[in-house]
Structure formats: structure tokens, C-alpha cells
Amino acid sequence: MIEVIAAIFVITTGVVGALIAIQQTMARTQASTDRLIAHYLAQEGIEIIRNIRDGNWLENRNVTTSWKEGLTACSAGCEIDYNNFNNPGAEDPSLQSYNGGQFLRIDPTSGFYNYTSGDETKFKRKITITEDLDKLKVSVTVYWDSHEITVEEYLYNWRK
């Protein structure tokens, strides 16, 4: 009888240990997935701002003064997504004031993140642009749960 109880104890301890290890692995996998998504959303924010700058040049705006048109009113934080670029003939994409931020949504058909359609996610993205002579400091912070990640890059007027 003691041997049976000891065997049950050993088996139970092994099974419980394995279940705890599986649970911790799943939690860490989800945390890594969220961090990776946040990093990509932050990098996408930088790319959107770069696309606006490049679009200014392609529209033959005055290279010395207007290469940063539409980007200088974002020192307190803004948000934007690629939906503004997908409408042919639409106005230039404009940065919207952050005001606490909207949750990004993911469109189930395209898989793209945006602010207008699809299922709400746990991510918010804040884009901050600081102007300094011939360069812009672009800082993108993505918030989720109680975490955040920030990516920074400088954009220059290299056509000058």
C-alpha cells in the first residue's frame, strides 16, 4: 500500500511539473509574439512617416522648405495607418492627434492593421516627430497591456 501511494505521488508530481512547464512556455511564447508584433508596428510607423516625406519629394514640392510638409505638427503625438495610402486620388495622408490613442484593429481579410475596420487588438501606436533644422527625429511607441516598445529614427533632407 505504501508503495502504491509513493508511486502515485511520484507520477502526480511529474505530471504537475510538466503541466506547469507547459503553461510557462505558452505564456512566454505569447509574450514574445506580442513583443514581435509591437516591434513590427513601431517599424511600420517609421515607414509611414518616411513614405510621407518621400511623397512630398515626388510631388515636386520645394525641396528646401516643404520636404517635411504635414509632419511638423506631431510633436505631442499622432497616429496614422496605411489606409490613407490605399485610396487613389485621395488627399495626402494626414496624421491624427493621439489624444490617448485608439486601439489598432486587424482586418481579417487582408491581415493589415488599421484604425477603422476589423477586430480590435491590444496595441496602440503613438508617433512623435521632433523638428531640428534639416532633420526630423521620428519616435514611435507601441503600447500593449502594461508594456511598451519605442523605435527611433532620424529622417534627413538628403535632397538638399
N, C-alpha and C positions, 0 to 999 in steps of 0.2 A: 504494500500500500504506500509506503514512504517513497519507494522508487517511482511509482506512478505519479505521485504528487510532484516529485522532483523533476520528472520528465515533462510534465505539463507546465511547470514553472519555467523550465529552460526553453521550451517551444514558445510559450507565451511571450517571454522576454525577447526572443529572437524576432517574432512576428511584429511586436510593438516597436522594436528598434527599427525594423525595416520600414514600417509604415511612417514613422517619424522622419526617417531619412528621405523617403519619397515625398512627403509633404514639404520638407525644407527645400528639396530640389525643385519642386514645382513653384514654390514661392520665389526662389531666386531666379528661376527661368522667366517668370512673369516680370520681375523687377528689371532683368536685363533686357527683355523685349521692350518694356516701356521706355527705358533709357535710350535704346537704339532708335525707337520711333521719335522720341523727343529730339535727339541729335539731328536726325534727318529733317524734321520740321524746322529746326533752327537754321540748318543749312539752306533749306528751301526759302526761308525768309530772306537770307542774304542774296540768293539768286534772283528773287523777285525784284529787290532793290537794284541789283546790277542790271536786270532787264529794263527797268525804267530808265536808268542812266543811259544805257546803250540805245534805247528807243529815242531818247532826246537827241542823240547824235545822228541817228538815222533819219530823223525828220528835219535835218539840216538847220537845227537851231544854232544860234550864236554860240560858238564853242567856248568863248572866254567867260560868258556870264550865265548861260542857260543850260549847261550840261546837267545841272542839278535841279532843274525845274520840277516842281512837285515833290521834292524830297526834303526841303528845308524846314517844313512846318511839323516836324516829327520829333522834336527834342523831348517832349513829355511822354511819348509813346504812341504808337499807331498799330494798326493791324491791316492786313491785305491778304488776298489769296489769288490764285491763278485764274479764277473765274473771270476776272476783268480782262484777261488776255484772250479769252476764248470767244469773244463776241466781235466778229469782223465789223468794222465800221463804227464800233463803239468809241466813246470818249476815251482819253488816256486813262489808265488805271489810277485810282486815287486812294491815298492812304486814309483810312478812317481813324478817328480818335480812339484810343484804347479804352478809357473810361471803365477800368476794372476787367475788361476783356470778355469776349464771347468764347464759348467752347467751340473748338473746331468740330466739324462734322465730317463723316466719311461717307461718300456716295457709294452705295452698294453695287451699282452697275459699273462705274468707272474705277472705283477704288481710290479716287483722289480726295484729298482733304480740302474742305472749303468751309464757308460760314453760312451757307444758305440752304443746302439740301443734304439729306441723308441722315444717318444715325449720329446723335451727339456722342462725342468722345470725352475723355477726361482731360484733354490737353487745351491749354490757352497759349497763344503766342503774342509776345509784345516786341515790337520793333522800335528801337530808339536810334535816331540819327543825329549826330553832333557835327556841326559845320565848322571847318577850320581852313580858311583860305582855299587852297586848291585840293582839298581832300575832304571826304566825309567819313566819319567813324560810324560804322553800322554795327549795332549791338542787338542781337536777337536772343530773347529769353523765352524758353518754353516752360510752362508750369504744369504740373500734374500732381494729384494727391498732395503730399507735403514735400514734393521735390521740385527742383528746377535745374535747368542747364542753360548756360549762356555761351553763345558763339559770337566773336567779334571779328570784323574785317575792315580794312581801310579801302575806300574807293577813291581813285585819283582822276584828275582831269588830264589824262595822258595824251589827249589830242591837242593840247595847248602848244 
